[in-house]
Amino acid sequence: MAIPRIILLPGVLLLMFFAGMASNPQPFGRFSHADSRSLFYPGFQPSFRPGPGHRRPHPPIKVLIVDGFSNHNWQRTTRMIREILERSGLFRVDVSTAPPTPAGIGDRRADSAWAAWRPRFSDYDVVIQNTNNIQDTLLRWPRPVEAALEKYVRGGGGLYILHSANNAFPHWKEYDRMIGLGWRSRETGYALEIDDGTAEDGTAKDGTVKNGIDSGEGSVATGNGRRARPGILRIPPGKGEGTNHGDRTDATIRILHRHPLNQGFPDEWKTANMEIYRYARGPAKRLEVLSYAYDSASRINWPVEWIVKYGRGHVYNSSMGHLWKDQTFPISYKSVDFQTIVVRVTEWLGKGKVTAPVPVDFPTRASISTREWESK
């Protein structure tokens, strides 16, 4: 009779061991039931079965970058933007490259290539526009492609106008409506000046309105629905200058309108080596300025980021993202705020909300912040 007791003793001790874990788990830290099975059965690999409250990963947001010609380094720009997006884990990025030679100039190969180039915008959640024909206005998208983009955005698609893409296509009136403001002549459309009621040293004056939406009538609609003194001044065609910019600078960007894109951002921060566009011009309809920067040469605050409602879709436009012909990984692309904005804007355009966090190393009012990696 003594032998059965000795044989049963290890089983009793094992039961007592697990009973103690259940009643007092603290000493065992992260040790779990699945861990115990792996411990006692070395070959066991626990399987994960999501419970009712588990959220499955969302499918990636589908992004199409359109490139092919520009007076900037469009190849490198595409590569850097693609890397920034893909490193976030939120996106699947494809590229559609337009032919580099204008159609209709007697080049049969070019004509054939343009006839075959038909990017399928409708297959994507977001289109990033990275072409610019300011250096050769004969370079144009075929009219069916223009019409397809109009239909795509009007039907609810998201369009990201990347830096010099707002220099493109002055012949295309619907493009002007989509981008709101662009690089245009003095006689073309309105320019917007931000009157934030601050002196040159940044101190606020009485009655300033810092958050507002351009009504298209030279006044600001505040969040509580009341009218306030002008915060966005519309400069009519023929007054002022055509679009231009000075030297690149570490500019201080200030929030004009809070939006899911910039929730969690400081009210102002310093960005690295950007171009401040002076007198960006266009129809400026259904347009909301998100941020602006002070230009010391003109002594005027100019828009930096804005969004446009076009049909049921949205367009984001900004002068940030300069990458010139001789550059590969400029400091403006290393700037943490630019990388953060690219990801958050593309996510918002693609699904109407933002989940990408604001990183702890986001720049401050006092200094820029940069981050780099081994770029391909």
Secondary structure, DSSP 8 states (H G I E B T S, - for coil): -HHHHHHHHHHHHHHHHHHHHHH--GGGTT--HHHHHHHHSTT--------TT-------EEEEEEES--SS-HHHHHHHHHHHHHHHTSEEEEEEE--SS-SSSS-HHHHHHHHH----GGG-SEEEE----TT-TT----HHHHHHHHHHHHTT-EEEE-GGGGGS-TT-HHHHHHHSSBS--TTSSEEEEE---B-TT--B-TT---S-EE-SSS-EE-TTS-EES-SEEEE-TTSS--SEE-S-B--EEEESS--TTTTTS-SEEE-SSB--EES-EE---SEEEEEEEEETTTTEEEEEEEEEEETTEEEEEES-----TT-SS-HHHHBHHHHHHHHHHHHHHHHSS--S---TT---SS---B------
